[in-house]
Amino acid sequence: MELFSPYLPTELPWFEISVTILCIYAAYLVFQSGFLCREDEAPVHYTVPLPEQAKPGWTGKLLEEPTIRAPGSSAIQCYSPATGQLLGYVNPATPDGIDRAVARAAEAQQEWAKTTFKQRRKVLKTMLNYILNNQEDIATVACLDSGKTKVDAMLGEILVTVEKLKWTIKHGEKALQSEGRPTNFLMSYKQNEVRWEPLGVLAACVSWNYPFHNALSPIISTIFTGSALLLKPSESTAFSSSYFVSIARSALSACSFPQNLIQSLPMWPTTANHLTSHPSISHITFIGSRPVAHTVCASAAQSLTPVCVELGGKDPAVILDSLTPHELEHKVLPILMKGTFTSSGQNCIGIERIIALPHAYETLLPLLTHRIRGLRIGSTLHDENLDIGALISSSRFPTLTNLISTAVQQGALLHCGGTPYTHPLHPQGHYFSPTFLSAITPQMAIAQTELFAPIALLIPASSTAHAIEIANSTPYALGASVFGAPGDPDVERCVREVKAGMVSVNDFGAYYATGLPFGGVKGSGYGRFGGEEGLRGICNLKSVCRDATWAAWLGVGTRIPWVLRYGSEMGGGEGGGVAQGRKVRFLKGMMELGYAEGVVRRVRGLWEMWRSG
């Protein structure tokens, strides 16, 4: 190097190099999004009227006892769980209305099934463009109807939705392209193919905790696979669902396609059976609780309709002792807080159990206590300084307080919270104090029950094996997290041995923003949505077997051997005059030729076929 040192700069211009690299990358992004975007797939600009309730300055009537049941009416009473303000009324669907919606969807789907992937991408790009241009409005409507904070809405509603749109636009066609499959020796002249084709009219019954994403997620997949969708939103978020579904319907209309491909059908549970048992529904996606899932699946069974079931979980976060105190405080703690208290704990893949080995336990205990005690509660549309919002309803408050008090009686330590919270500015809001308990054991009911609340549980584990045992001790198995130092073999052991449908390493819920299949096992449901598996799961899986091109050109095809032909082809007599024993010897030889191991047995099989035939 000394030989060349006079020609090398003494100090590299790193700033200029960095700026140059960024400019090149920016030019690449512009080229990719602009010049490589075909004109026939370019997004179309459109608008959707924003609800008056989401506009600045709106003040709604304050309900004395907020509930979705309007006194003396069959309408769904919509209100903000953060303040108790009335948002409006929504008329629920009736059985006749469901029948008409199914007929409209079926008619629209017949034409939509003929569209190309380019046309479907155009609709999704149009929708993506609208969402990116109206992020705050969408987040505001979600906050109004669910009580969550703007930050939680941006991350849990907007981010994951635009990610799914982008993934489907970029990778959806590849996921649904027909695939060749291998053949075998006896059928070597055949060509095998698997296709994923539109299924028809689908239904999705979704939960209230992520009203925007839970509505748009099945819509995105349905549109791209060429089917139609009837969405049954939760009664608790019927107000926002109407606006959210109109975003997709307006995107279809802007691209000159029928809006009836996507329809929203809010309804009471007593009517839902008519939808889930409808013989014209080809597939159902259900997101909700286990008791309701049993009802939905029993109803769907009447028409033999397949169901993808996502039922929430009791997700563990296993903290290994290979992490330093500094890493626990500055890397792990913020993730644990976010994973536990996002959407006030109303998150199916939220962290419900922090399982820590001895050193990690001792380090995290004071850190979690301090952080959780300092959490601020309020309405994101009225209060500037807050960390968590409201719960969707106060109906489960007695259950939560009973679980907490019982755990304390059994030896758990309550460090803060444990009771409902009456907000001084929003007394009609549904708030629960951020709660932290330690010294939890797996046998306690609170460690086995999905809480769906701002409650953190710290559970001690004596070893990695013990931590895995605790993680697997509940009826649920949706997601999981494991935290450990790079190279720690126990990290991979936890990934392998913890029973779950998804695992994040040194993170929380990362699998949900990367196009991976989403779903669980055990009591957390079955089936997957998201990724290739999610798209393919709502398609008609069709197997096609035909003569290979070369075989058809040479005239090679299936010919029934004369020894196996039926009587009339062999001049009369049962079995064509050929004894059953001879036929069996021929078939045994064929099996040997096609499937035996070793050349000798295969040659012997060929000889038997020739001798018998």
C-alpha positions in Angstrom: 0.0 0.0 0.0 2.9 2.3 0.7 3.7 2.2 -3.1 0.3 3.8 -3.9 0.0 6.0 -0.8 1.0 9.2 -2.7 -2.0 8.7 -5.0 -4.6 7.9 -2.3 -6.6 10.7 -0.6 -5.6 11.3 3.1 -9.3 11.8 4.0 -12.2 10.5 2.0 -15.1 13.0 1.4 -17.7 10.9 3.2 -20.4 13.6 3.1 -20.1 14.0 -0.6 -20.1 10.2 -1.1 -23.2 9.8 1.0 -25.1 12.5 -0.8 -24.1 11.0 -4.2 -25.3 7.5 -3.1 -28.6 9.0 -1.8 -29.2 10.9 -5.0 -28.5 7.7 -7.1 -30.9 5.8 -4.9 -33.6 8.5 -5.1 -33.2 8.5 -8.9 -33.7 4.8 -8.9 -36.9 5.0 -6.9 -38.2 7.7 -9.2 -37.4 5.6 -12.2 -38.9 2.5 -10.7 -42.2 4.2 -9.6 -42.6 6.4 -12.6 -40.9 5.2 -15.7 -41.4 1.6 -14.9 -45.1 2.1 -14.0 -47.1 1.3 -17.1 -49.7 3.8 -18.1 -52.4 1.2 -18.0 -51.7 0.6 -14.3 -51.3 4.2 -13.2 -53.4 5.1 -10.2 -56.6 7.2 -10.7 -57.2 10.1 -8.4 -60.6 10.1 -6.6 -62.1 11.5 -3.4 -64.3 10.1 -0.7 -66.4 12.5 1.5 -64.9 12.6 5.0 -67.5 12.1 7.8 -68.5 15.3 9.5 -67.6 13.8 12.9 -64.0 13.6 11.8 -63.7 17.2 10.9 -62.1 19.8 13.2 -64.6 21.5 15.6 -67.2 18.7 15.6 -68.9 18.1 19.0 -71.3 15.3 19.4 -74.0 14.6 21.9 -72.6 13.1 25.1 -74.3 9.8 26.0 -74.9 9.3 29.7 -74.5 5.5 29.4 -72.7 4.8 26.2 -73.8 1.5 24.5 -74.3 0.2 21.0 -77.9 -0.7 21.8 -80.1 2.3 21.1 -83.1 2.3 23.4 -86.3 1.5 21.6 -84.6 1.0 18.2 -83.1 -1.8 16.2 -80.4 0.5 14.9 -76.7 0.2 15.9 -75.8 3.2 18.1 -72.3 4.3 17.3 -70.3 6.3 19.8 -66.7 7.2 20.6 -65.4 5.0 23.4 -62.9 7.6 24.4 -65.5 10.3 25.2 -68.9 8.8 25.0 -70.0 11.1 22.2 -72.7 9.9 19.8 -71.4 9.3 16.3 -74.6 8.3 14.7 -76.8 5.4 13.9 -76.4 2.5 11.4 -79.2 0.4 10.2 -78.3 -3.3 10.5 -78.6 -5.7 7.6 -81.6 -8.1 7.4 -81.8 -11.6 5.9 -83.5 -10.2 2.8 -80.8 -7.5 2.6 -78.1 -10.2 2.8 -79.7 -12.2 -0.1 -79.8 -9.1 -2.3 -76.2 -8.2 -1.5 -75.1 -11.8 -2.3 -76.9 -11.5 -5.7 -75.3 -8.2 -6.5 -71.9 -9.4 -5.5 -72.3 -12.6 -7.6 -73.2 -10.5 -10.7 -70.3 -8.2 -10.3 -67.9 -11.0 -9.6 -68.7 -12.8 -12.9 -67.2 -9.9 -14.8 -64.4 -9.2 -12.3 -63.2 -12.8 -12.6 -62.3 -12.0 -16.2 -60.0 -9.1 -15.4 -56.3 -9.2 -15.8 -53.7 -8.8 -13.0 -52.9 -5.4 -14.5 -56.4 -4.2 -14.1 -56.5 -5.5 -10.5 -53.2 -3.9 -9.7 -54.5 -0.6 -11.1 -57.4 -0.7 -8.5 -55.0 -1.5 -5.7 -52.6 1.3 -6.8 -55.5 3.7 -6.9 -56.5 2.7 -3.4 -52.9 2.9 -2.1 -52.5 6.4 -3.5 -55.7 7.5 -1.8 -54.6 6.1 1.6 -51.2 7.7 1.4 -52.8 11.1 0.6 -55.4 10.8 3.4 -53.5 9.1 6.3 -54.5 11.5 9.0 -58.2 11.5 8.0 -58.3 7.7 8.1 -56.5 7.6 11.4 -58.9 10.2 12.9 -61.9 8.1 11.9 -60.3 5.0 13.3 -59.6 6.8 16.6 -63.1 8.2 16.8 -64.7 4.8 16.6 -62.2 2.6 18.5 -60.7 5.0 21.1 -57.1 4.3 20.2 -54.3 6.9 19.8 -53.2 8.5 16.6 -49.8 6.8 16.9 -51.5 3.4 17.3 -53.7 4.1 14.3 -50.8 5.1 12.1 -48.8 2.0 13.0 -51.6 -0.6 13.5 -54.0 0.6 10.8 -52.2 2.6 8.1 -48.7 1.0 8.0 -49.8 -2.6 7.9 -52.5 -1.8 5.3 -50.2 0.0 2.8 -47.7 -2.7 3.4 -50.2 -5.3 2.3 -51.2 -3.3 -0.7 -47.6 -2.8 -1.8 -46.8 -6.5 -1.2 -49.8 -7.6 -3.2 -49.1 -5.2 -6.0 -45.5 -6.3 -6.2 -45.8 -10.0 -5.5 -49.4 -11.0 -5.9 -49.3 -12.0 -9.6 -46.3 -14.3 -8.9 -48.1 -15.9 -6.0 -51.1 -16.7 -8.2 -49.3 -17.8 -11.4 -50.0 -21.4 -12.3 -47.2 -23.8 -11.3 -45.9 -27.0 -13.0 -45.7 -30.1 -10.8 -43.6 -33.2 -11.3 -45.0 -36.3 -12.9 -43.9 -40.0 -12.6 -42.4 -42.7 -14.8 -45.6 -44.3 -15.9 -47.1 -40.9 -16.6 -44.0 -39.3 -18.0 -45.9 -38.2 -21.1 -48.1 -36.0 -19.0 -47.8 -32.3 -18.0 -49.1 -31.3 -14.5 -50.2 -27.9 -13.5 -51.8 -26.2 -10.4 -53.9 -23.1 -10.9 -55.4 -20.7 -8.4 -58.6 -19.3 -9.8 -61.3 -17.0 -8.4 -63.6 -18.6 -5.9 -66.7 -16.5 -6.1 -68.4 -14.5 -3.4 -66.5 -14.5 -0.1 -67.4 -13.3 3.3 -65.3 -11.7 6.1 -66.5 -11.3 9.7 -63.9 -9.1 11.3 -63.3 -7.7 14.8 -63.3 -4.1 16.1 -59.8 -3.7 17.4 -58.4 -2.6 14.0 -61.4 -1.3 12.1 -59.5 0.0 9.1 -57.0 -2.7 8.6 -59.3 -5.6 9.4 -61.7 -4.3 6.7 -59.1 -3.5 4.1 -57.0 -6.6 4.5 -59.6 -9.1 3.2 -60.8 -6.5 0.6 -57.2 -6.3 -0.9 -56.9 -10.1 -1.2 -60.4 -10.5 -2.6 -59.9 -7.9 -5.3 -56.6 -9.3 -6.4 -57.8 -12.9 -6.5 -60.8 -12.0 -8.7 -63.6 -12.7 -6.2 -66.2 -10.5 -4.5 -66.5 -9.8 -0.8 -69.3 -9.2 1.7 -67.8 -7.7 4.8 -69.5 -8.0 8.2 -67.8 -5.4 10.5 -68.2 -5.5 14.2 -71.2 -3.6 15.5 -68.8 -1.7 17.8 -67.1 -0.1 14.8 -70.0 0.1 12.3 -69.6 3.9 11.9 -66.0 3.8 10.6 -66.4 0.7 8.6 -68.9 2.4 6.3 -66.3 5.1 5.4 -63.4 2.6 5.2 -65.3 0.3 2.8 -66.3 3.3 0.7 -62.6 3.9 0.1 -62.3 0.5 -1.7 -65.7 0.9 -3.5 -64.7 4.3 -4.8 -61.4 3.0 -6.0 -63.3 0.3 -8.1 -65.6 3.0 -9.4 -62.8 5.3 -10.3 -61.3 2.5 -12.4 -64.6 1.9 -14.1 -65.4 -1.4 -12.3 -68.6 -2.2 -10.3 -68.7 -1.1 -6.7 -70.9 -4.0 -5.8 -67.9 -6.3 -5.8 -67.3 -5.0 -2.3 -70.1 -4.5 0.2 -70.4 -3.8 3.9 -73.1 -5.5 5.9 -73.2 -4.4 9.5 -75.6 -6.6 11.4 -76.6 -7.9 14.8 -75.2 -11.4 15.8 -78.7 -12.8 15.6 -78.7 -12.1 11.8 -75.2 -13.2 11.1 -76.1 -16.9 10.8 -78.0 -16.1 7.6 -74.7 -14.8 6.1 -72.4 -17.5 7.4 -74.7 -20.3 6.4 -75.5 -18.9 3.0 -75.1 -21.5 0.2 -73.7 -18.9 -2.2 -70.8 -17.9 0.0 -67.6 -19.8 -1.1 -65.3 -18.9 1.8 -65.4 -17.1 5.2 -62.6 -15.3 7.0 -63.4 -14.9 10.7 -61.5 -12.7 13.2 -62.8 -12.7 16.7 -63.3 -14.7 19.9 -63.4 -18.5 20.4 -67.0 -18.7 21.6 -68.2 -16.8 18.5 -65.9 -18.9 16.3 -67.7 -22.1 17.3 -71.0 -20.5 16.3 -69.7 -19.3 12.9 -68.0 -22.6 12.1 -71.2 -24.6 13.0 -73.2 -22.2 10.8 -70.8 -22.5 7.9 -70.8 -26.3 8.1 -74.5 -26.2 7.0 -73.3 -25.2 3.5 -69.9 -26.9 3.8 -68.3 -23.4 3.5 -64.5 -23.4 4.4 -63.5 -20.9 7.2 -60.2 -19.3 8.0 -60.2 -18.7 11.8 -58.1 -16.2 13.7 -58.9 -16.2 17.4 -56.3 -14.2 19.2 -53.8 -15.4 21.7 -51.9 -15.1 24.9 -48.6 -14.3 23.3 -45.5 -14.8 25.3 -42.2 -12.8 25.1 -39.4 -15.0 26.4 -36.4 -12.9 27.7 -33.2 -14.9 28.0 -30.3 -14.1 30.3 -27.8 -13.7 27.5 -28.8 -10.0 27.2 -26.9 -7.3 29.2 -28.7 -4.9 31.5 -28.0 -2.1 29.1 -29.6 -4.1 26.2 -32.6 -5.0 28.4 -33.2 -1.3 29.2 -32.5 0.4 25.9 -33.5 -2.3 23.4 -35.9 -4.8 24.9 -37.9 -2.6 27.3 -39.2 -0.2 24.6 -40.4 -3.2 22.5 -42.0 -4.8 25.5 -43.9 -1.6 26.3 -45.0 -1.2 22.7 -46.0 -4.8 22.4 -48.0 -4.8 25.6 -49.8 -1.4 25.4 -50.4 -0.9 21.7 -54.1 -0.1 21.3 -54.5 -0.3 25.1 -53.6 -4.0 24.9 -56.4 -4.8 22.5 -54.2 -6.6 20.0 -54.5 -10.2 19.1 -50.7 -10.5 18.7 -50.0 -8.2 21.7 -47.5 -9.3 24.3 -49.7 -10.7 27.2 -46.9 -12.6 29.1 -43.4 -11.5 29.7 -41.5 -14.6 30.7 -38.0 -13.7 32.0 -35.1 -15.8 33.2 -33.6 -14.8 36.6 -31.2 -12.0 35.7 -33.5 -10.5 33.1 -36.4 -10.7 35.6 -34.5 -8.7 38.3 -33.4 -6.1 35.7 -36.8 -5.7 34.1 -38.9 -5.5 37.3 -38.0 -2.0 38.4 -37.8 -0.7 34.8 -41.3 -1.9 33.9 -42.7 -0.6 37.2 -41.3 2.9 36.5 -42.4 3.0 32.9 -45.9 1.7 33.4 -46.6 4.0 36.3 -45.8 6.9 34.1 -48.2 6.0 31.2 -50.7 8.8 30.4 -54.3 8.0 29.4 -56.7 10.0 27.3 -58.5 10.8 24.1 -56.1 11.3 21.2 -58.4 13.8 19.5 -58.6 16.0 22.6 -55.5 15.4 24.7 -52.0 16.2 23.3 -49.9 14.4 25.9 -50.9 10.7 26.2 -49.6 7.2 25.6 -52.6 5.0 25.5 -56.3 5.5 24.7 -59.6 3.9 25.7 -60.9 0.4 25.5 -63.8 -0.4 23.1 -66.2 -1.1 26.0 -66.5 -1.3 29.7 -68.3 -4.6 29.7 -65.2 -6.6 30.6 -64.0 -4.4 33.5 -65.5 -6.6 36.2 -63.8 -9.7 34.7 -60.5 -7.9 34.6 -60.6 -6.6 38.1 -61.6 -10.0 39.4 -58.7 -11.7 37.6 -56.3 -9.1 39.0 -57.6 -9.4 42.6 -57.6 -13.2 42.4 -54.0 -13.2 41.2 -52.9 -10.9 44.1 -54.7 -13.3 46.5 -52.7 -16.1 45.0 -49.3 -14.4 45.5 -48.9 -12.0 42.6 -47.5 -8.5 43.2 -49.6 -5.6 42.0 -47.2 -2.6 41.3 -49.7 -0.2 39.7 -53.2 0.0 38.2 -55.7 -2.8 38.6 -58.9 -0.8 38.3 -61.0 1.1 35.8 -60.1 4.7 35.4 -62.5 7.7 35.4 -60.9 10.3 33.2 -61.5 13.8 34.6 -62.2 15.3 31.1 -63.9 12.2 29.6 -65.9 10.5 32.4 -68.1 8.6 29.9 -65.0 7.1 28.3 -64.0 3.5 28.7 -60.6 3.6 30.4 -58.7 1.1 32.4 -55.6 2.0 34.5 -52.3 0.7 33.0 -51.6 -2.3 35.2 -48.4 -4.2 36.1 -48.2 -7.5 38.0 -45.2 -9.6 38.8 -44.6 -13.0 40.4 -47.2 -14.4 38.2 -47.4 -18.2 37.9 -48.8 -20.2 35.0 -51.5 -21.7 37.2 -53.2 -18.4 37.8 -56.3 -17.7 35.7 -54.8 -14.3 34.7 -51.9 -16.2 33.0 -54.3 -18.4 31.0 -56.9 -15.8 30.0 -56.6 -13.5 27.0 -56.9 -10.1 28.7 -57.1 -7.7 25.7 -56.4 -4.8 28.1 -53.5 -2.6 29.2 -52.1 -5.2 31.6 -48.5 -6.4 31.8 -47.6 -9.7 33.4 -44.1 -10.5 34.4 -43.5 -14.3 34.9 -40.3 -15.7 36.4 -38.6 -18.7 34.7 -35.7 -20.7 36.2 -34.3 -21.8 32.8 -34.8 -21.8 29.1 -36.6 -25.1 29.3 -38.9 -23.7 32.0 -39.6 -20.6 30.0 -40.6 -22.7 27.0 -42.8 -24.8 29.2 -44.6 -21.7 30.5 -44.9 -20.3 27.0 -46.7 -23.5 25.9 -48.9 -23.7 28.9 -52.0 -21.9 27.6 -54.7 -23.0 25.1 -53.5 -20.3 22.7 -50.7 -20.4 20.2 -50.8 -17.4 17.9 -47.6 -15.3 18.0 -44.5 -15.2 20.2 -41.3 -13.2 20.7 -37.9 -14.3 22.0 -35.2 -11.9 23.0 -31.5 -13.0 23.4 -28.0 -12.1 22.4 -26.8 -12.9 18.8 -25.3 -16.4 18.7 -27.2 -17.6 21.8 -28.3 -21.1 20.9 -31.3 -20.8 23.3 -32.8 -18.3 20.9 -33.1 -20.8 18.1 -34.3 -23.4 20.7 -37.1 -21.1 21.7 -38.0 -20.4 18.0 -38.2 -24.2 17.4 -39.9 -25.4 20.6 -42.4 -22.6 21.4 -45.8 -23.6 20.0 -47.0 -20.7 17.8 -48.0 -19.8 14.3 -45.5 -16.9 14.2 -42.3 -15.9 16.1 -40.4 -12.6 16.1 -36.8 -12.7 17.2 -35.6 -9.6 19.2 -38.8 -7.9 18.1 -42.6 -7.8 18.4 -45.0 -8.6 15.6 -42.5 -8.0 12.9 -43.9 -10.9 10.8 -47.1 -8.8 10.3 -45.4 -6.1 8.2 -43.3 -8.3 5.9 -45.8 -10.2 3.8 -45.6 -13.4 5.8 -48.6 -15.7 6.3 -50.6 -14.8 9.5 -52.3 -17.3 11.8 -52.0 -19.6 14.7 -52.5 -23.1 16.0 -54.2 -24.8 19.0 -56.9 -22.5 20.3 -55.8 -19.6 18.2 -57.5 -20.9 15.1 -56.5 -22.4 11.8 -55.8 -21.2 8.2 -53.7 -18.3 7.2 -54.2 -14.9 5.6 -51.3 -12.7 4.4 -48.5 -13.7 2.0 -48.8 -16.2 -0.7 -50.6 -18.7 1.5 -53.3 -16.0 2.3 -53.9 -15.2 -1.4 -54.0 -18.9 -2.4 -56.2 -19.8 0.5 -59.2 -17.8 -0.9 -58.8 -19.3 -4.4 -60.1 -22.4 -6.1 -57.1 -24.7 -6.2 -57.4 -26.5 -9.5 -55.2 -29.4 -10.6 -54.8 -29.8 -14.4 -53.2 -32.9 -16.0 -52.8 -33.0 -19.8 -50.6 -34.6 -22.4 -47.2 -32.9 -22.6 -46.6 -30.8 -25.8 -44.0 -33.2 -27.1 -46.2 -36.2 -26.4 -49.2 -34.6 -28.2 -47.0 -33.8 -31.2 -45.7 -37.4 -31.4 -49.2 -38.8 -30.9 -48.3 -40.3 -27.5 -51.2 -40.5 -25.0 -53.2 -42.7 -22.7 -54.1 -46.1 -24.4 -55.9 -48.7 -22.3 -53.8 -52.0 -22.7 -55.9 -54.6 -24.5 -55.6 -57.0 -21.6 -57.5 -54.4 -19.4 -60.2 -53.5 -21.8 -63.8 -54.3 -21.2 -65.6 -57.2 -22.9 -67.2 -55.6 -26.0 -63.8 -54.5 -27.2 -62.3 -58.1 -26.9 -65.1 -59.9 -28.8 -67.5 -60.6 -25.9 -67.4 -62.4 -22.7 -66.9 -61.0 -19.2 -63.6 -59.2 -18.9 -63.0 -59.5 -22.6 -62.3 -63.2 -22.4 -59.2 -62.5 -20.3 -59.0 -64.1 -16.9 -58.8 -61.9 -13.8 -55.6 -63.6 -12.7 -53.9 -62.6 -16.0 -55.0 -59.0 -15.5 -53.7 -58.9 -12.0 -50.3 -60.3 -13.1 -50.2 -57.5 -15.7 -51.0 -54.8 -13.1 -48.5 -56.2 -10.6 -45.8 -56.0 -13.3 -46.9 -52.5 -14.0 -46.5 -51.5 -10.3 -43.0 -53.1 -10.3 -42.0 -51.2 -13.4 -43.2 -47.9 -12.2 -42.4 -47.9 -8.5 -39.9 -50.6 -7.6 -36.4 -49.7 -6.3 -33.6 -51.0 -8.4 -33.2 -51.9 -12.1 -33.6 -55.7 -11.6 -37.1 -55.4 -10.1 -38.2 -52.9 -12.7 -37.0 -55.1 -15.6 -38.8 -58.0 -14.0 -42.0 -56.0 -13.9 -41.7 -55.1 -17.6 -41.2 -58.8 -18.4 -44.3 -59.7 -16.4 -46.3 -57.1 -18.3 -45.2 -58.4 -21.6 -45.8 -62.0 -20.6 -49.3 -61.3 -19.3 -50.3 -58.9 -22.0 
